[in-house]
Amino acid sequence: MYRTYNPGWIEVICGCMFAGKTEELIKRIRVYEYAKKNVVAIKPTIDNRYSDTMIASHAGNFCKCICVDPHDLASIEKYVDDRKVEIIIIEEVQFFDEGIVEVCEKLANAKKRVIVAGLDTDFRGEPFKVTASLMARAEFITKLSAVCSICGAPATKTQRLINGKPAKYNDPIILVGASECYEARCRNCHQIIK
């Protein structure tokens, strides 16, 4: 009995803020487009830091995408319900409802390549449930690190700052921002006020 090759899989690109996740995602999009693959890139509407309509990196690179409400998972399936779509890219996956995990599974099982990027931990250093669930199901994981803004060591933590001071443990988990409220930190320099 012969088995047929199923090109579907899930890949997760993760790490802390300023680790280059979006740069890596944009690089993959460009490589697949150069190879004439049919790519659909998606980001949540909540991520409007640099552009309302494009995936944008901190370094200033942009890539066209479809913006969707992170609570309306049916809209994702609507955009990729085309048999010609081969690769689905999802930016800032941690902002989506937990149902995104099943959407990604369904797409991978339908022979689509699903590549997601997002934070693996929140500002407290605790796992984002969506990202952690996708990492457990993924065939491939790329974990990126940054450089600690305090000591220069490899940074794997996202430090949230409120008026220049470490955030409190009980502050809201989601606060969309960039360098005005976040820094990359190593384990030793990461601080949370309890």
Backbone as a chain_set.jsonl record, in Angstrom:
{"seq": "MYRTYNPGWIEVICGCMFAGKTEELIKRIRVYEYAKKNVVAIKPTIDNRYSDTMIASHAGNFCKCICVDPHDLASIEKYVDDRKVEIIIIEEVQFFDEGIVEVCEKLANAKKRVIVAGLDTDFRGEPFKVTASLMARAEFITKLSAVCSICGAPATKTQRLINGKPAKYNDPIILVGASECYEARCRNCHQIIK", "coords": {"N": [[0.845, -1.173, 0.0], [0.583, 2.172, -0.879], [1.427, 5.35, 0.403], [0.191, 8.651, 0.201], [1.77, 11.804, -0.096], [1.182, 14.293, 2.242], [1.091, 17.639, 2.157], [0.4, 19.346, 4.213], [0.902, 21.192, 7.235], [1.699, 22.529, 10.528], [3.442, 25.344, 11.559], [5.27, 27.149, 13.949], [6.437, 30.316, 14.755], [8.058, 31.851, 17.27], [8.706, 33.805, 20.272], [10.105, 36.441, 22.324], [9.191, 39.971, 22.575], [10.654, 42.018, 20.055], [12.338, 40.117, 18.955], [12.424, 39.464, 16.319], [10.349, 38.091, 15.052], [8.295, 38.904, 13.258], [9.84, 39.86, 11.141], [10.984, 37.435, 10.315], [8.664, 36.117, 9.51], [7.794, 37.767, 7.363], [9.953, 37.373, 5.66], [9.587, 34.65, 5.044], [7.12, 34.782, 3.724], [7.836, 36.245, 1.438], [9.687, 34.503, 0.231], [8.033, 32.287, -0.366], [6.208, 33.534, -2.1], [7.948, 34.244, -4.168], [8.509, 31.712, -5.064], [6.211, 31.244, -6.351], [3.991, 30.353, -4.922], [0.687, 30.135, -3.63], [-0.208, 32.37, -1.343], [-1.798, 33.393, 1.651], [-1.894, 35.976, 3.859], [-2.582, 36.863, 7.2], [-3.653, 39.06, 9.767], [-4.547, 40.108, 13.112], [-7.072, 42.588, 13.714], [-6.604, 44.099, 15.958], [-3.897, 44.613, 16.084], [-2.505, 47.338, 15.325], [-0.223, 48.844, 15.316], [1.857, 49.833, 13.525], [0.668, 49.81, 11.071], [-2.62, 49.758, 9.783], [-3.458, 48.037, 7.872], [-1.499, 46.303, 6.949], [0.989, 43.724, 7.503], [3.513, 44.563, 9.652], [6.856, 45.149, 10.548], [8.998, 45.889, 13.407], [11.307, 46.883, 12.378], [10.567, 48.21, 10.123], [9.686, 46.949, 7.791], [7.175, 45.904, 5.495], [4.224, 44.022, 4.599], [1.651, 42.875, 2.509], [-1.644, 42.027, 3.711], [-4.555, 40.353, 5.059], [-6.812, 41.752, 7.237], [-8.36, 40.678, 10.159], [-11.04, 40.311, 12.508], [-10.088, 39.249, 15.664], [-11.828, 37.656, 17.07], [-13.57, 36.586, 15.335], [-13.423, 33.877, 13.969], [-14.451, 32.443, 11.868], [-14.214, 34.063, 9.68], [-11.578, 33.79, 8.903], [-11.446, 31.199, 7.838], [-13.137, 31.665, 5.689], [-11.595, 33.326, 4.035], [-9.552, 31.608, 3.273], [-10.725, 29.505, 2.028], [-10.326, 28.611, -0.467], [-9.259, 26.314, -2.819], [-6.904, 26.761, -4.122], [-5.257, 28.151, -2.412], [-2.291, 27.695, -0.775], [-0.616, 28.223, 1.364], [-1.015, 29.513, 4.573], [-0.554, 32.314, 6.451], [-0.319, 33.523, 9.693], [-0.208, 36.278, 11.667], [0.756, 37.578, 14.885], [-0.534, 35.663, 16.568], [-1.214, 35.17, 19.218], [-3.176, 36.959, 19.922], [-5.581, 36.015, 19.029], [-8.738, 34.284, 19.536], [-9.051, 31.221, 21.442], [-10.05, 29.261, 19.758], [-8.655, 29.435, 17.413], [-6.7, 27.55, 17.336], [-7.931, 25.104, 16.639], [-8.839, 25.876, 14.124], [-6.406, 26.168, 12.767], [-5.495, 23.501, 12.907], [-7.477, 22.241, 11.359], [-7.018, 23.431, 8.863], [-4.375, 22.576, 8.329], [-4.825, 19.829, 8.203], [-6.267, 19.824, 5.897], [-4.389, 19.869, 3.993], [-2.936, 22.247, 3.879], [-0.277, 24.578, 4.378], [0.396, 25.96, 7.393], [1.529, 28.753, 8.911], [2.331, 30.347, 11.782], [2.921, 33.242, 13.792], [3.973, 34.584, 16.891], [3.923, 35.877, 20.278], [5.364, 33.826, 22.749], [5.209, 33.942, 25.487], [3.603, 35.99, 28.002], [3.84, 39.353, 29.435], [4.322, 38.731, 32.049], [5.817, 36.517, 31.961], [4.55, 34.159, 31.64], [3.055, 31.424, 29.812], [1.364, 32.149, 26.739], [-1.729, 30.876, 26.115], [-2.824, 30.155, 23.581], [-0.586, 30.211, 21.834], [1.062, 28.317, 23.101], [-0.514, 25.987, 22.869], [-0.563, 25.692, 20.094], [2.172, 25.282, 19.623], [2.48, 22.796, 20.789], [1.149, 21.216, 18.971], [2.412, 21.606, 16.58], [4.419, 20.822, 13.692], [6.802, 22.029, 13.209], [8.922, 24.309, 14.924], [10.161, 27.502, 15.492], [12.06, 29.188, 17.632], [12.813, 32.353, 18.58], [15.213, 34.676, 19.89], [15.95, 37.807, 21.543], [17.981, 40.67, 22.292], [18.947, 41.477, 25.508], [17.826, 44.473, 26.89], [18.992, 45.592, 29.071], [21.4, 44.216, 30.003], [22.545, 43.003, 27.771], [22.59, 40.267, 27.357], [21.292, 37.133, 25.935], [17.877, 37.561, 25.26], [14.763, 36.414, 26.363], [12.419, 37.131, 27.435], [9.588, 39.329, 27.725], [9.498, 42.521, 28.745], [7.238, 44.574, 30.295], [6.664, 48.018, 30.556], [5.461, 50.642, 32.543], [5.149, 53.958, 32.569], [7.942, 53.96, 32.646], [8.542, 52.118, 34.619], [8.584, 48.708, 35.883], [5.768, 46.669, 34.997], [2.804, 45.836, 36.902], [1.924, 42.667, 38.292], [-0.817, 42.095, 38.185], [-1.773, 43.679, 36.138], [-3.567, 44.249, 33.028], [-3.401, 41.59, 30.617], [-3.273, 41.965, 27.808], [-1.909, 44.541, 26.019], [-1.454, 46.481, 23.482], [1.436, 47.513, 21.93], [4.717, 49.0, 21.414], [8.106, 49.851, 21.488], [7.636, 51.906, 23.268], [6.383, 50.876, 25.469], [7.43, 48.361, 25.964], [10.232, 46.155, 26.466], [12.915, 43.989, 25.522], [14.104, 41.427, 27.593], [16.476, 39.541, 29.545], [16.325, 36.517, 31.514], [17.355, 37.168, 34.084], [17.169, 39.964, 34.255], [14.518, 40.541, 33.898], [11.565, 41.864, 35.298], [8.794, 41.866, 37.537], [6.239, 43.481, 39.278], [4.813, 42.389, 42.148]], "CA": [[0.0, 0.0, 0.0], [1.352, 3.414, -0.981], [0.864, 6.523, 1.065], [0.4, 9.894, -0.529], [2.372, 12.866, 0.699], [0.291, 15.374, 2.641], [1.957, 18.791, 2.396], [-0.101, 20.197, 5.283], [1.554, 21.184, 8.548], [1.664, 23.754, 11.325], [4.751, 25.837, 11.97], [5.159, 28.268, 14.882], [7.587, 31.192, 14.968], [7.719, 32.49, 18.533], [9.762, 34.441, 21.039], [9.711, 37.655, 23.038], [9.155, 41.184, 21.756], [11.896, 42.475, 19.419], [13.173, 38.968, 18.595], [12.45, 39.328, 14.868], [9.315, 37.162, 14.586], [7.629, 39.436, 12.074], [10.848, 39.853, 10.067], [11.062, 36.047, 9.84], [7.409, 35.837, 8.813], [7.834, 38.486, 6.093], [10.938, 36.667, 4.833], [8.95, 33.42, 4.54], [6.1, 35.177, 2.743], [8.517, 36.635, 0.192], [10.26, 33.289, -0.373], [6.937, 31.511, -0.962], [5.686, 34.265, -3.26], [8.949, 34.099, -5.223], [8.338, 30.352, -5.579], [4.891, 31.24, -6.99], [3.005, 29.671, -4.085], [-0.466, 30.969, -3.314], [-0.091, 32.685, 0.082], [-2.714, 34.343, 2.272], [-1.372, 36.45, 5.149], [-3.667, 37.367, 8.037], [-3.299, 39.594, 11.075], [-5.727, 40.579, 13.839], [-7.314, 44.023, 13.625], [-6.088, 44.738, 17.17], [-2.498, 44.988, 15.871], [-2.464, 48.501, 14.439], [0.922, 49.656, 15.757], [2.549, 50.509, 12.43], [-0.22, 49.845, 9.915], [-3.94, 49.147, 9.977], [-3.796, 47.146, 6.769], [-0.371, 45.482, 6.526], [1.893, 43.176, 8.512], [4.615, 45.514, 9.736], [7.866, 44.81, 11.551], [9.597, 47.02, 14.117], [12.398, 47.382, 11.532], [10.008, 49.012, 9.044], [9.295, 46.173, 6.614], [5.734, 45.726, 5.407], [3.755, 42.979, 3.701], [0.188, 42.937, 2.413], [-2.345, 40.988, 4.469], [-5.978, 40.513, 5.326], [-7.014, 42.026, 8.662], [-9.594, 40.048, 10.63], [-11.395, 40.412, 13.924], [-9.537, 38.042, 16.299], [-12.907, 36.858, 17.668], [-14.378, 36.078, 14.226], [-12.569, 32.869, 13.338], [-15.072, 31.981, 10.621], [-13.733, 34.897, 8.574], [-10.302, 33.232, 8.436], [-11.766, 30.082, 6.951], [-13.723, 32.231, 4.48], [-10.515, 33.838, 3.182], [-8.667, 30.544, 2.8], [-11.561, 28.405, 1.563], [-10.0, 28.42, -1.87], [-8.342, 25.171, -2.965], [-5.63, 27.23, -4.652], [-4.429, 28.662, -1.318], [-1.386, 26.644, -0.298], [0.05, 28.612, 2.598], [-1.719, 30.499, 5.38], [0.329, 32.973, 7.411], [-1.094, 34.246, 10.702], [0.64, 37.133, 12.495], [0.275, 37.907, 16.234], [-1.524, 34.611, 16.848], [-1.624, 35.192, 20.625], [-4.331, 37.837, 20.077], [-6.798, 35.341, 18.565], [-9.448, 33.393, 20.457], [-8.48, 29.876, 21.52], [-10.535, 28.471, 18.631], [-7.693, 29.5, 16.302], [-5.93, 26.297, 17.341], [-8.682, 24.141, 15.84], [-8.832, 26.366, 12.745], [-5.092, 25.801, 12.21], [-5.509, 22.038, 12.74], [-8.343, 21.928, 10.222], [-6.334, 23.856, 7.643], [-3.239, 21.665, 8.103], [-5.397, 18.548, 7.782], [-6.757, 20.021, 4.531], [-3.176, 19.934, 3.166], [-2.427, 23.611, 3.808], [0.831, 24.903, 5.268], [-0.04, 27.025, 8.287], [2.673, 29.318, 9.618], [1.864, 31.38, 12.698], [3.96, 33.909, 14.579], [3.429, 35.276, 18.05], [4.61, 35.801, 21.563], [5.142, 32.568, 23.457], [4.854, 34.268, 26.871], [3.128, 37.348, 28.232], [4.798, 40.19, 30.156], [4.592, 38.082, 33.339], [6.664, 35.356, 31.716], [3.678, 32.984, 31.61], [2.71, 31.084, 28.421], [0.1, 32.467, 26.084], [-2.356, 29.576, 25.908], [-2.969, 29.869, 22.157], [0.729, 29.884, 21.273], [1.515, 27.059, 23.702], [-1.282, 24.896, 22.257], [-0.092, 25.506, 18.72], [3.512, 24.703, 19.686], [2.33, 21.377, 21.106], [0.606, 20.533, 17.795], [3.184, 21.971, 15.388], [5.496, 19.983, 13.179], [8.035, 22.822, 13.235], [8.924, 25.461, 15.833], [11.339, 28.36, 15.475], [12.007, 30.101, 18.783], [13.805, 33.406, 18.407], [15.509, 35.488, 21.068], [16.394, 39.169, 21.277], [19.112, 41.062, 23.128], [18.458, 42.148, 26.712], [18.047, 45.918, 26.838], [19.73, 45.993, 30.27], [22.761, 43.667, 30.135], [23.062, 42.507, 26.502], [22.499, 38.8, 27.279], [20.138, 36.697, 25.138], [16.603, 37.897, 25.905], [13.625, 35.55, 26.044], [11.27, 37.671, 28.182], [9.059, 40.623, 27.327], [9.324, 43.407, 29.905], [6.308, 45.681, 30.096], [6.978, 49.19, 31.36], [4.418, 51.652, 32.692], [5.87, 55.159, 33.016], [9.343, 53.62, 32.872], [8.68, 51.154, 35.723], [8.009, 47.398, 35.567], [4.321, 46.522, 35.18], [2.337, 45.025, 38.027], [1.49, 41.332, 37.91], [-2.26, 42.071, 37.937], [-2.148, 44.529, 35.009], [-4.171, 43.468, 31.934], [-2.448, 40.825, 29.811], [-3.142, 42.532, 26.472], [-1.661, 45.966, 25.843], [-0.751, 46.564, 22.212], [2.42, 48.593, 21.931], [6.06, 48.659, 20.933], [9.201, 50.243, 22.38], [7.184, 52.859, 24.284], [5.939, 50.177, 26.676], [8.025, 47.031, 26.075], [11.649, 45.911, 26.214], [13.351, 42.596, 25.605], [14.936, 41.23, 28.778], [16.899, 38.182, 29.885], [15.703, 35.975, 32.727], [17.825, 37.854, 35.29], [16.788, 41.377, 34.27], [13.051, 40.643, 33.789], [10.976, 42.19, 36.596], [7.346, 42.012, 37.685], [5.874, 43.929, 40.624], [3.692, 41.556, 42.63]], "C": [[0.895, 1.243, 0.0], [0.642, 4.522, -0.238], [1.131, 7.749, 0.206], [0.952, 10.94, 0.429], [1.341, 13.943, 0.985], [1.143, 16.588, 2.975], [1.498, 19.683, 3.548], [0.7, 20.061, 6.563], [1.32, 22.504, 9.25], [3.094, 24.083, 11.72], [4.539, 27.062, 12.852], [6.489, 29.002, 14.939], [7.253, 31.999, 16.216], [8.95, 33.1, 19.2], [9.215, 35.679, 21.718], [9.592, 38.824, 22.055], [10.567, 41.483, 21.249], [12.859, 41.34, 19.076], [13.24, 38.766, 17.078], [11.426, 38.361, 14.308], [8.662, 37.647, 13.295], [8.589, 39.504, 10.893], [10.957, 38.459, 9.457], [9.82, 35.681, 9.032], [7.397, 36.505, 7.432], [8.821, 37.816, 5.134], [10.317, 35.403, 4.226], [7.903, 33.739, 3.477], [6.767, 35.475, 1.407], [9.127, 35.427, -0.509], [9.17, 32.475, -1.053], [6.345, 32.224, -2.175], [6.654, 34.174, -4.438], [8.845, 32.717, -5.883], [6.965, 30.149, -6.217], [3.871, 30.377, -6.246], [1.878, 30.654, -3.782], [-0.531, 31.155, -1.801], [-1.185, 33.656, 0.491], [-2.137, 34.681, 3.63], [-2.491, 37.158, 5.898], [-3.075, 37.959, 9.31], [-4.569, 40.067, 11.774], [-5.853, 42.097, 13.759], [-6.757, 44.771, 14.84], [-4.651, 45.217, 16.996], [-2.425, 46.112, 14.839], [-1.291, 49.42, 14.782], [1.558, 50.451, 14.633], [1.686, 50.64, 11.179], [-1.54, 49.174, 10.265], [-4.194, 48.027, 8.976], [-2.675, 46.212, 6.32], [0.329, 44.866, 7.731], [3.116, 44.079, 8.492], [5.569, 45.116, 10.853], [8.363, 46.074, 12.246], [10.689, 47.667, 13.268], [11.885, 48.174, 10.33], [9.698, 48.27, 7.763], [7.8, 45.885, 6.664], [5.397, 44.626, 4.409], [2.225, 43.024, 3.688], [-0.442, 41.777, 3.183], [-3.831, 41.286, 4.498], [-6.106, 40.717, 6.834], [-8.364, 41.454, 9.086], [-9.799, 40.307, 12.115], [-10.905, 39.136, 14.607], [-10.583, 37.154, 16.978], [-13.794, 36.227, 16.6], [-13.558, 35.076, 13.421], [-13.146, 32.34, 12.032], [-14.568, 32.798, 9.435], [-12.395, 34.388, 8.045], [-10.569, 32.106, 7.455], [-12.364, 30.575, 5.636], [-12.62, 32.69, 3.514], [-9.626, 32.74, 2.616], [-9.434, 29.34, 2.282], [-11.364, 28.129, 0.079], [-8.991, 27.281, -1.979], [-6.972, 25.588, -3.485], [-4.705, 27.758, -3.548], [-3.603, 27.51, -0.762], [-0.819, 26.94, 1.081], [-0.744, 29.715, 3.274], [-0.742, 31.005, 6.429], [-0.555, 33.719, 8.398], [-0.127, 34.957, 11.636], [-0.044, 37.397, 13.837], [-0.825, 36.939, 16.689], [-2.016, 34.644, 18.29], [-2.851, 36.068, 20.864], [-5.644, 37.175, 19.674], [-7.439, 34.518, 19.677], [-8.837, 32.0, 20.394], [-8.931, 28.962, 20.386], [-9.607, 28.507, 17.436], [-6.871, 28.223, 16.209], [-6.629, 25.259, 16.466], [-8.759, 24.569, 14.377], [-7.516, 25.978, 12.066], [-4.997, 24.299, 11.966], [-6.311, 21.643, 11.502], [-7.661, 22.279, 8.899], [-5.156, 22.936, 7.316], [-3.735, 20.303, 7.631], [-5.963, 18.608, 6.363], [-5.589, 20.267, 3.565], [-2.682, 21.36, 2.923], [-1.22, 23.731, 4.738], [0.39, 26.107, 6.092], [1.173, 27.49, 9.074], [2.154, 30.47, 10.469], [3.065, 31.983, 13.422], [3.296, 34.609, 15.745], [4.308, 35.138, 19.268], [4.336, 34.453, 22.205], [4.768, 32.809, 24.916], [4.39, 35.712, 26.964], [4.168, 38.131, 29.045], [5.14, 39.629, 31.532], [5.601, 36.941, 33.204], [5.876, 34.059, 31.681], [3.228, 32.703, 30.175], [1.378, 31.669, 27.97], [-0.506, 31.126, 25.693], [-2.447, 29.201, 24.425], [-1.634, 29.438, 21.565], [1.232, 28.552, 21.8], [0.785, 25.86, 23.085], [-0.829, 24.63, 20.829], [1.305, 24.899, 18.692], [3.434, 23.203, 19.957], [1.855, 20.574, 19.899], [1.463, 20.697, 16.546], [4.202, 20.917, 14.996], [6.838, 20.699, 13.294], [7.874, 24.015, 14.175], [10.248, 26.198, 15.666], [11.188, 29.326, 16.636], [13.167, 31.072, 18.665], [14.034, 34.132, 19.73], [15.964, 36.865, 20.611], [17.651, 39.421, 22.106], [18.55, 41.851, 24.313], [18.824, 43.627, 26.673], [18.833, 46.43, 28.044], [21.184, 45.526, 30.217], [23.353, 43.122, 28.837], [23.058, 40.995, 26.352], [21.353, 38.41, 26.337], [18.84, 36.925, 25.917], [15.508, 36.972, 25.417], [12.343, 36.036, 26.718], [10.868, 39.025, 27.615], [8.792, 41.431, 28.586], [8.329, 44.492, 29.545], [6.686, 46.786, 31.06], [5.789, 50.142, 31.36], [5.099, 52.868, 33.313], [7.307, 54.835, 33.413], [9.599, 52.606, 33.972], [8.081, 49.811, 35.306], [6.512, 47.341, 35.871], [4.023, 45.674, 36.4], [1.784, 43.709, 37.505], [0.012, 41.318, 37.507], [-2.71, 43.016, 36.823], [-2.756, 43.659, 33.909], [-3.098, 42.792, 31.076], [-2.204, 41.504, 28.464], [-3.007, 44.048, 26.551], [-0.816, 46.076, 24.579], [0.187, 47.757, 22.257], [3.741, 48.105, 21.385], [7.067, 49.173, 21.951], [8.784, 51.255, 23.433], [6.71, 52.157, 25.562], [6.52, 48.772, 26.829], [9.524, 47.068, 25.821], [11.877, 44.416, 26.219], [14.281, 42.486, 26.808], [15.331, 39.759, 28.905], [16.179, 37.759, 31.166], [16.086, 36.78, 33.977], [17.369, 39.309, 35.385], [15.271, 41.593, 34.183], [12.468, 40.882, 35.174], [9.454, 42.326, 36.489], [7.086, 42.475, 39.119], [4.665, 43.123, 41.06], [2.878, 42.252, 43.699]], "O": [[1.841, 1.342, 0.782], [-0.585, 4.618, -0.251], [2.175, 7.858, -0.436], [0.63, 10.946, 1.618], [0.699, 14.45, 0.066], [1.854, 16.576, 3.98], [2.151, 20.687, 3.834], [1.125, 18.967, 6.935], [0.819, 23.464, 8.665], [3.853, 23.217, 12.155], [3.716, 27.921, 12.534], [7.538, 28.392, 15.146], [6.276, 32.748, 16.227], [10.079, 32.926, 18.741], [8.011, 35.936, 21.693], [9.86, 38.68, 20.863], [11.552, 41.225, 21.942], [14.059, 41.569, 18.922], [14.046, 37.964, 16.605], [11.604, 37.854, 13.2], [8.499, 36.876, 12.349], [8.192, 39.233, 9.759], [11.015, 38.312, 8.237], [9.913, 35.017, 8.0], [7.029, 35.872, 6.443], [8.553, 37.706, 3.937], [10.499, 35.123, 3.041], [7.809, 33.054, 2.459], [6.311, 35.009, 0.363], [9.08, 35.345, -1.736], [9.347, 32.021, -2.184], [6.016, 31.579, -3.171], [6.223, 34.042, -5.584], [9.061, 32.568, -7.086], [6.598, 29.031, -6.578], [3.004, 29.752, -6.857], [2.102, 31.861, -3.691], [-0.865, 30.226, -1.066], [-1.473, 34.62, -0.22], [-1.914, 33.798, 4.459], [-3.247, 37.943, 5.325], [-2.114, 37.425, 9.864], [-5.557, 40.391, 11.116], [-4.846, 42.805, 13.739], [-6.469, 45.964, 14.745], [-4.225, 46.138, 17.694], [-2.3, 45.866, 13.64], [-1.36, 50.629, 14.564], [1.777, 51.652, 14.789], [1.949, 51.487, 10.326], [-1.572, 48.153, 10.953], [-5.045, 47.168, 9.203], [-2.873, 45.411, 5.407], [0.277, 45.404, 8.836], [3.691, 44.331, 7.433], [5.145, 44.788, 11.961], [8.177, 47.185, 11.748], [10.968, 48.857, 13.415], [12.682, 48.751, 9.591], [9.465, 48.904, 6.734], [7.233, 45.654, 7.731], [6.171, 44.334, 3.497], [1.59, 43.192, 4.729], [0.138, 40.697, 3.295], [-4.292, 42.326, 4.028], [-5.565, 39.935, 7.616], [-9.385, 41.712, 8.448], [-8.844, 40.495, 12.869], [-11.266, 38.041, 14.177], [-10.276, 36.043, 17.409], [-14.672, 35.424, 16.917], [-13.065, 35.384, 12.336], [-12.407, 31.843, 11.182], [-14.499, 32.293, 8.314], [-12.107, 34.539, 6.858], [-9.987, 32.064, 6.371], [-12.129, 29.979, 4.585], [-12.716, 32.459, 2.308], [-9.005, 32.934, 1.571], [-8.858, 28.265, 2.115], [-12.192, 27.464, -0.542], [-7.97, 27.294, -1.291], [-5.992, 24.863, -3.314], [-3.489, 27.805, -3.738], [-4.14, 26.488, -0.337], [-0.57, 26.029, 1.87], [-1.102, 30.715, 2.652], [-0.175, 30.227, 7.197], [-1.444, 34.467, 7.992], [0.677, 34.317, 12.314], [-1.272, 37.436, 13.918], [-1.896, 37.353, 17.132], [-3.127, 34.191, 18.566], [-3.505, 35.938, 21.9], [-6.714, 37.717, 19.95], [-6.776, 34.111, 20.63], [-8.185, 31.642, 19.414], [-8.252, 27.98, 20.086], [-9.75, 27.69, 16.526], [-6.4, 27.857, 15.132], [-5.986, 24.608, 15.643], [-8.746, 23.722, 13.484], [-7.514, 25.514, 10.926], [-4.478, 23.868, 10.936], [-5.874, 20.816, 10.702], [-7.724, 21.514, 7.936], [-4.961, 22.56, 6.159], [-3.126, 19.692, 6.752], [-6.121, 17.579, 5.705], [-5.773, 20.801, 2.471], [-2.082, 21.647, 1.887], [-1.156, 23.058, 5.766], [0.05, 27.153, 5.539], [1.775, 26.714, 9.815], [1.609, 31.443, 9.949], [4.082, 31.323, 13.634], [2.201, 35.157, 15.617], [5.289, 34.395, 19.286], [3.197, 33.985, 22.207], [4.089, 31.983, 25.524], [4.731, 36.548, 26.127], [5.257, 37.621, 29.312], [6.15, 40.017, 32.12], [6.162, 36.465, 34.191], [6.462, 32.976, 31.69], [3.039, 33.638, 29.397], [0.4, 31.684, 28.718], [0.139, 30.329, 25.012], [-2.177, 28.058, 24.056], [-1.554, 28.421, 20.875], [1.769, 27.743, 21.042], [1.406, 24.833, 22.811], [-0.725, 23.478, 20.407], [1.598, 24.08, 17.822], [4.226, 22.428, 19.42], [2.127, 19.377, 19.809], [1.255, 19.994, 15.558], [4.766, 20.22, 15.838], [7.88, 20.063, 13.455], [6.82, 24.649, 14.214], [11.319, 25.59, 15.694], [10.302, 30.18, 16.632], [14.334, 30.682, 18.65], [13.145, 34.188, 20.58], [16.317, 37.066, 19.449], [18.301, 38.48, 22.563], [17.768, 42.784, 24.13], [19.98, 43.988, 26.452], [19.292, 47.572, 28.043], [22.101, 46.334, 30.368], [24.542, 42.807, 28.795], [23.484, 40.484, 25.316], [20.534, 39.256, 25.979], [18.721, 36.534, 27.078], [15.338, 36.768, 24.215], [11.294, 35.407, 26.579], [11.7, 39.769, 27.094], [7.949, 41.056, 29.402], [8.546, 45.248, 28.599], [6.991, 46.536, 32.226], [5.191, 50.413, 30.319], [5.569, 52.81, 34.449], [7.825, 55.37, 34.393], [10.751, 52.264, 34.237], [7.175, 49.768, 34.473], [6.048, 47.892, 36.869], [4.861, 44.904, 36.87], [1.238, 43.649, 36.403], [-0.367, 40.599, 36.581], [-3.91, 43.147, 36.583], [-2.492, 42.458, 33.858], [-2.028, 43.354, 30.842], [-1.059, 41.609, 28.023], [-3.877, 44.74, 27.081], [0.383, 45.801, 24.597], [-0.221, 48.872, 22.582], [3.875, 46.96, 20.954], [6.9, 48.954, 23.151], [9.511, 51.452, 24.407], [6.645, 52.781, 26.621], [6.13, 48.054, 27.75], [10.021, 47.901, 25.062], [11.128, 43.664, 26.842], [15.141, 43.342, 27.019], [14.627, 38.863, 28.441], [15.508, 38.565, 31.809], [15.238, 37.042, 34.829], [17.201, 39.83, 36.488], [14.796, 42.713, 34.374], [12.828, 40.188, 36.125], [8.916, 42.825, 35.501], [7.65, 41.924, 40.064], [3.616, 43.167, 40.419], [1.908, 41.687, 44.203]]}, "num_chains": 1, "name": "protein.A"}
